[in-house]
């Protein structure tokens, strides 16, 4: 049995939501130029995260697929990982933000719901 199997492995989908804050002209221009690439219908849950935002450049979503292994496998830990990634991503692009909140889904719950009842 592998180390991950003994201690647990889980995959979570985490949506981090927030609001842009104090965007300068450079940031607004960047977001407006790249709006088509960040359409909600093109987004998915990925390890790198997928950014979508509204036309007013007010609200945004980042979607992450977080895989955890070891002793600290929990929805709370998945949210911590995703929010840290979101902060790093937004910081790299120099996009100000506020009011982060997250929703998390354990993919095991989806699998268990689909199993046939015997």
C-alpha positions in Angstrom: 0.0 0.0 0.0 1.4 3.4 -1.0 2.1 6.2 1.6 -0.7 8.3 0.0 -3.2 5.4 0.3 -2.4 4.8 3.9 -2.7 8.4 4.9 -5.3 9.5 2.4 -5.6 11.2 -0.9 -8.4 13.5 -1.9 -9.1 15.8 -4.7 -11.1 19.0 -4.1 -12.6 21.6 -6.4 -12.3 25.0 -4.8 -13.8 28.2 -6.0 -12.2 31.3 -4.6 -14.3 34.5 -5.0 -13.4 38.0 -4.3 -13.5 41.6 -5.4 -10.9 43.6 -7.2 -9.5 46.4 -5.2 -7.9 49.7 -6.2 -7.0 48.6 -9.7 -4.7 51.0 -11.4 -4.9 51.8 -15.2 -2.3 49.2 -16.1 -4.3 46.5 -14.3 -7.6 47.6 -15.8 -6.1 47.7 -19.3 -4.7 44.2 -18.9 -8.0 42.8 -17.7 -10.0 44.5 -20.4 -7.6 43.3 -23.1 -7.7 39.7 -21.9 -11.4 39.5 -21.1 -12.2 37.0 -23.8 -9.6 34.5 -22.4 -11.3 34.7 -19.0 -14.9 33.9 -20.0 -16.8 31.8 -17.6 -17.7 29.3 -20.3 -14.0 28.7 -21.0 -13.1 28.1 -17.4 -12.5 24.9 -15.5 -11.0 23.6 -12.3 -7.2 23.2 -12.8 -4.2 22.9 -10.5 -3.0 26.3 -11.8 -6.4 28.0 -11.3 -8.7 29.6 -13.9 -9.6 33.3 -13.6 -13.0 34.7 -14.6 -14.4 38.1 -13.9 -17.3 40.4 -14.6 -17.3 43.1 -17.3 -17.3 45.9 -14.6 -14.0 44.5 -13.3 -15.5 44.3 -9.8 -15.9 40.6 -8.9 -13.7 37.6 -9.9 -13.6 33.8 -9.4 -10.6 31.6 -9.4 -11.2 27.8 -9.8 -8.7 25.3 -8.5 -8.5 21.6 -8.4 -6.5 20.8 -5.3 -5.1 17.3 -4.7 -4.0 16.6 -1.2 -2.0 13.6 0.2 -0.8 12.6 3.6 -2.1 13.3 7.1 -3.6 16.8 6.5 -6.3 15.9 3.9 -9.4 18.0 4.6 -11.6 20.6 2.9 -10.2 23.3 5.2 -6.7 22.5 4.0 -7.8 22.5 0.3 -9.2 26.0 0.9 -6.0 27.2 2.5 -4.0 25.9 -0.5 -6.3 27.4 -3.0 -6.5 30.8 -1.3 -2.7 30.9 -1.0 -2.4 30.1 -4.8 -5.0 32.8 -5.5 -3.1 35.4 -3.5 0.2 34.5 -5.2 -1.5 34.6 -8.7 -3.2 38.0 -8.1 0.0 39.4 -6.5 2.1 38.3 -9.5 -0.3 40.2 -11.8 -0.3 43.1 -9.4 -4.1 42.9 -9.1 -5.4 44.3 -5.9 -8.2 42.2 -4.2 -10.3 42.0 -1.1 -13.1 39.9 0.5 -11.9 36.4 -0.5 -14.3 33.6 0.3 -14.2 30.0 -0.9 -16.5 27.1 -1.6 -15.1 23.6 -1.7 -16.3 20.3 -3.1 -14.7 16.9 -2.2 -14.8 14.9 -5.4 -15.1 11.7 -3.4 -18.7 12.9 -2.5 -19.6 13.0 -6.2 -18.2 9.5 -6.8 -20.1 8.1 -3.8 -23.3 9.6 -5.0 -23.0 7.9 -8.4 -22.3 4.4 -7.1 -25.2 2.1 -7.6 -27.1 1.0 -4.5 -27.2 -2.8 -4.1 
